[in-house]
Structure formats: C-alpha cells, structure tokens
Amino acid sequence: MDAMLKAYLARWSPVAEIERQEQQSATLELRWQQLNAAVGMAIGLGILIPAEDEIEVFERWAKLKEKVTDQHLVTLHRY
C-alpha cells in the first residue's frame, strides 16, 4: 500500500508544481476575482450567510472596487 501511495504522489507531483507556479504568478486582480466568485458561490448555495454588519462591509468594498476597476461584483443579498 505504501508503494501505491508513493507512486500516486509521484504522478501528481508535477501537476502540483504547475498549480503552485500558476497561483504564485496570479495577479492581485485575478485573485480578487477568484475570491469574489468563491464567496458569491458560497452565498448562493447557502453555505455562507454573512451577518448584517458584514454585508455592509462587503457592499462598501464592492463599490470601491467597482469605481477603481469598472467591474461589477457579486451583490450580496440580505436574508
């Protein structure tokens, strides 16, 4: 079993290295988009239900980001 585990890890090691390099070279804008998408998905699935005060903070950050980059971000809904 130990040999199978080592073989499995050896096969996926190059993939993990490429993913690490991609993540390291990602721009701040790309990381922000990925984070925004993940939070939006979590809220949409009902996994993350932010508190009222957190929603206000998210909305302020979204407005600031929109003004800086002319991008429309996920709008959080109050539950």
N, C-alpha and C positions, 0 to 999 in steps of 0.2 A: 504494500500500500504506500509506503514511504517513497518508493521509486516512482510510482504513478503520480504522486503529488509533485515530486521534483520535475518530472517530465512536463506536467501541466504548467507549472510555473515557468519553466524554461521556454515553452511555446509562447506564453503570453508576455514574457519579459520585454521583447521588442515593441509590442503594442503599447505596453505601459510606458515605455520610454518616449515613444512618439506622442502619446497623450500628455505626458509631463511637459514636453517641449512646446506643444501647442498651447497648453494652459499658461506656461511661463511667458510666451510671446504674445498672448492675448492683450489687446488694448483695454484701457480702462472703460471705454465706451462699450466694447463688446461684453466685458464682464458685467457692466451695469445692465445691459440688455438681457443677459442670461439670468441675472438675479431678479430683475423685474418680471421676466417670464415665469420663473420658478415660483415667485411669490403670488403672481396672478393665478397660476395653475392651482396652487395650494388653496387659495381663497375660493376659486371656482369649484374645487372638489369638496370644499367644506372642511378641509384639514386644518386650515389656519383661519381663525376668526379673530381679527385684531380687536382690541379694546377701543372704545370711543376715542380716547386721547391718542392712541397710536394711529388711528385713521387720519386724524387731523395732521399729524406729523408727516405721514405718507403723502397726503394731498399737497402739503406745502412743498415737500421735496419734488413731487411730480411737476408742480407749477414752475418751480425754479429750473428744473431740468428741461422742461418744455421751452422756456424762454431762452435758455442757453443754446439748445441744440435744434430747436424747431421740430422736436419729435413728440408724438402723442404717446403717453404712457398709460398703463393699466389704471383704470379708475376703480378705487375701492368702494365697495357698497356697504352701507350701514345695515346691520342686521338687527 
